[in-house]
Amino acid sequence: MSKFQSVEFFKKKKNEYSLLPFRFERLDDQRRVLTNLAGEYLVINEGELKAFVNHALEEQSDAYINLRAKHFLIDEKSEMAKELLEIKLRTKYSNLSEFTALHMFVVTLRCEHSCPYCQVSRQSDDKLKFDMTEEIADKAIDFALRSPARAIKIEFQGGEPLLNFPIIQYVVEEANRRKNDKNVSYVIATNLALIDKNILKYCKEKSIQISTSLDGPEDLHNNNRPRPGKNSYEKAISGIKMVREYLGVDAVSALMTTTRSSLNRVKEIIDEYLDQDMEGIFLRPLSPYGFALKTKSFKAYGVEEWNKFYEQGLEYIIELNKKGVEFKEYYTATILAKMFTSQDPGYVDLMSPAGIGISAIIYNYDGVVYPSDESRMLAEMGDHSFRLGNVLTNSYEEIFLNEALLGPIEESFAYSVPMCNECAFEDYCGADPVFHHGVHKDFVARKPESQFCNRNMTIFMYLINRMESDQFVKELFMKWGQPHA
């Protein structure tokens, strides 16, 4: 079947139906998955697909009815289908008009942990020259409040940001004073080792949320995240309990990073999150940045090993839900939101064009601005390809119109990228020019060699197959895909 047909091919024949834009992919020998511009998908068999494109489907058939309902065809009974498809497509890209909602402030590079997979080129906790100053914070606040987004989030990062807690307080006070009608929220990404009652009292007063790291059971967490005293896990768990006591159960969230030591322990890792009363987990692989690149630890496992880890984890979570234990995998939920709704969740790695600069921006301790946390990590290793400028010497316009940002964004629009533009899963995927530049020295890279592409393609196929083979899973995934589910 040729992918390039004449215009007449797609028009109504004998006043039957017209085809709306779609792409398709092989699920197995018999089944094909079809997707449209709004991201809706439908699985039909090979025979039905051939009949569909040849305008030979019977109007009474299930395939015909489903294709019409999902906006793959239009007939005299569905003249509004094109308008509905247009509305969904506009909604999908509506977040681009209110760009840069997340503003990350690296208030220090100092850290008392020495994680071997750390994505940041950290500094020892006694080097004060790696702290953000009030002068730089002032300028960064001005930039953040100029964002078109009506609601912004300021996230404090490090190093360990609590080592420079006074600057966190300064930013919160100044941003609240200057925000006018802007809705500003705050989160501190901390390992919790330094959390205390005074810090939590301030966080409660200012409604500051906490994000932390939890890599799994005690031995695994301590091995992944060593610190003096070998009590990283103990500090994290006691910190989580303290945050909940002062700020509430929902005031703290946790992230894990998968190392080679994690690969055979996914059930134990999930059980640890359950033991700590977490509502879900974000299964995420190592990233090839910072110390992870320097130490080559990102090569500790390949994509196939990661995919196996992810699938084993998700199957365990599905079984937990079948037993009545409500628990969610957040990366899966993000993909499902793109499948089942017209609202883009705004996750940077799954945006097209790329979410760098559009979804998030980062202000380094020295005032240098980067379009993502990952690009800042590349710079720490000597690659300044994504450096946008400095808040002390450059204007807002100079930074956000910098070719170092506009170039990769333009090239990352997946709808015009070779192979992506033909892929049935383009609507669910995104573009990660920083990842591809870091690994391939190219914003787009050759898709057959892309770990990013391999990983996501495998996940998309797996999720659709699971939904098509198990009604419970389909209902569970549809629930996960809804906002605030």
Secondary structure, 3 states (H helix, E strand, C coil): CCCCCCHHHHCCCCCCCEECCEEEEECCCCEEEEEECCCCEEEEEHHHHHHHHCCCCCCCCHHHHHHHHCCCEECCCCCCHHHHHHHHHHHHCHHHHHCCCEEEEECECECCCCCCCCCCCCECCCCHHHECCHHHHHHHHHHHHCCCCCEEEEEEECCCHHHHHHHHHHHHHHHHHHCCCCEEEEEEECCCCCCCHHHHHHHHHHCEEEEEECCCCHHHHHHHCCCCCCCHHHHHHHHHHHHHHHHCHHHEEEECCCCHHHCCCHHHHHHHHHHCCCCEECCCCCCCCHHHHHCCHHHHCCHHHHHHHHHHHHHHHHHHHHCCCCCEEHHHHHHHHHHHCCCCCCCHHHCCCCCECCCEEEECCCCEEECCHHHHHHHHCCCCCCCCEECCCCCHHHHHCCHHHHHHHHHCCHHHCCCHHHCCCCCCCCCCHHHHHHHHCCCCCCHHHCHHHHHHHHHHHHHHHHHHHCHHHHHHHHHHCCCCC
